[in-house]
Amino acid sequence: MWGLSASLVTKNADVHADALAITGEILDEMTRAASRFIDDSELNALNASDGPFTLSPLLRQVYDAAYAAWRMTDGACDPTVHAALVAHGYDTDFDALPVNGVGSSVPLPSPGLENVHVDERTGTLHRPHGTTFDFGATAKALACDLIADAIAPLSGVSIELGGDVAVCGPAPEGIWAIGVATSLPLTGDEPRVGLQSGAVATSSSGLRSWQRNGERKHHLIDPRTGAPSTSPFLAASVSAADCVTANAFATACVVWGDEALHRVIQAGWSARVLSINGEVLTVGGWPEDTK
């Protein structure tokens, strides 16, 4: 899905084939609904439409998760950054981006969801003209949650998609050991954190970056400016009750900058942030780095 890393671990080896099938089905459905890199996806049909658009049940679930992420982060995790991403050159699958593209990089502040409305009865979305969406981050996190919930009746499970991890049920060794990567390629020396339930998500401006008109760009857009975030944090990992929440706060931490750790504590979650000078800060009971 969207060229991301993926891993699946089940406690019960005899159900792993079934778990893989469940994972593939959910990812296929999510890709068709919410990927902006599939020409005939429902999301691209939504973005190309002019006027009300009736969402499928799955895309409605994605929208609801994105709206919740937007609300809980006071707009820092914003699905209406789509136009800004395109303006900065992220207009195709990441692996197909030119090494140094040219074109418009004019910042486009995001309109947000204040004036977007979904009819509760019909599922029809109404939004101001020109408002388009990128649900990628939330859809990835939601897919983790859906996969973990679907496999949990069969076995304890850990599912990772592009740095987002959801776990449910008992682990093979008693606790799920989750590696926290803030750059690629992986070295095997990444710090690890133990998780019994819930989720951990990591957002990093170093994982998806490219050149545009000779300037470095990355995918973590500050909705207030429409430009890639310039906060003092390179990456953030957040542990929360579910992957949608963890992903929302991890993304928001990079955007918030100096406010991030206080906001995470207020919300009751745990976080590890990596500053651009290499300093690691933790809050909410996040343990010291172990390998």
Secondary structure, 3 states (H helix, E strand, C coil): CCCCCEEEEECCHHHHHHHHHHHHHHHHHHHHHHCCCCCCCHHHHHHHCCCCEECCHHHHHHHHHHHHHHHHCCCCCCHHHHHHHHHCCCCCCHHHCCCEECCCCCCCCCCCCCCCEECCCCCEEECCCCCCCCCHHHHHHHHHHHHHHHHCCCCCEEEEECCEEEEECCCCCCCEEEECCCCCCCCCCCCEEEECCEEEEEEECCCCEEEECCEEEECCEECCCCEECCCCEEEEEEEECCHHHHHHHHHHHHHHHHHHHHHHHHHCCEEEEEECCCCEEEECCCCCCEC
